[in-house]
Every structure is written in structure tokens, then in C-alpha cells.
Amino acid sequence: MRLSSRSFNDDKKIPAEFAFCAPDPKSHATLSKNVNPHLQWRDVPVNAKSLTLICHDPDVPSKPDDVNKEGRTISAQLPRVNFFHWVLVDLPATTLQIRPGEFASGVKPRGKPGPESLHGTRQGLNDYTAWFASDKEMAGNYFGYDGPCPPWNDTIPHHYIFTLYALDIARCPVAGAFKGPEVLAAIKGHILAQAALTGVYTLNPNLKV
């Protein structure tokens, strides 16, 4: 399979409209349009019964101590962990693309509803659910797509990997408010093919991507 986008090129910068936050010269970051990007694919196996799409950032700091703190920076040497931005399952195998803004547009305090979604799909919780858990104004269940908002003081750009999986099952064997790791575990042994597309994003004005 091959996965591509009209919103950004592989290993190139993701435009701010597809991000949760955009750069701001006064406050470092401000809420952005948070639109899901365009995605399209080809060469899906003829025997595929459904598609699963996952977007994750593998560059998230493993410790929050210095995140978005004035006068501090996040070392490039700090170990990094995954942060899931989009978990979409049960997409019909006949689907050829996802239009920009089709599944997400705008920042929704307390999160967008789910898991049921368009075209008979289901969307899992993204990791903003945990990130905002202690924020009284933002806490909630964040289903579906919420885009990039890396720390503005990070010394490395973040990579956002969109991976499309063609499965031999029509319905992903997860239930309720599922998350990315659950889906990855559930689809093991059911993957017929997969393809990935990576975008790059930073809020640090000293970094060039």
C-alpha cells in the first residue's frame, strides 16, 4: 500500500491548520484550527475487510518537569515516549481517502464525542485525555483526531506518524473507550498490509523544519 496527503509531504512540515496549537510570538502557542489532514491511499489488498488508521508522536518527553517552562529547555537526550493523536478503526476497505476536516475541525474543550463516528467507524481516545485530566476547564474524553502541540521549549522537532493498516477482519476487536496500544495489540495477526506517512512540527521558533 501507499499512503499520501495533499496536506503535507512525507517527512515535511505539517501546516499549522492541522495542529492543535500554532506558534504565537507573545504566548509561545495559541489554539489552532485543529483540522484533520487529507489522507489518501492506494493498492489496498483485495481481500482486506477494513482499515485502521493510527497517528502517533514518538518524540514526547518521558518526564514533564521542563515542559513549557520559562527559562528551561527540554534536552534532546531525554528519553521519549509515544503520544497517540488519532485512533480510527472499522473504516470500510473500499474507502480511498479522508478529506481535510472530515473527522475533526476545531479544538473542543473536554473533547469530541465518541467512539461511534462517520461511515460506521469508531474512534478511540487520544492522549490529550490524560494530558488534560487535571485541568478543570479542559478535562474530558478526547475521542478522534487532535493535532500536534509539542512543547514550545523542546529542542527537537516532533514527528507525527500516520499509519494505515489493511485488516482481514471487518471489525476491530476492541470495545468501549479504547486507546492506541489496545488497537495495536488487537490487530496483531490480522494485518494484510500497512503504509505510513510522517509529518514534522514544532512550536519552537529556534527550530527549522
Order of alpha helices (4+ residues) and beta strands (2+ residues): beta-beta-beta-beta-beta-beta-beta-beta-beta-alpha-beta-alpha-beta
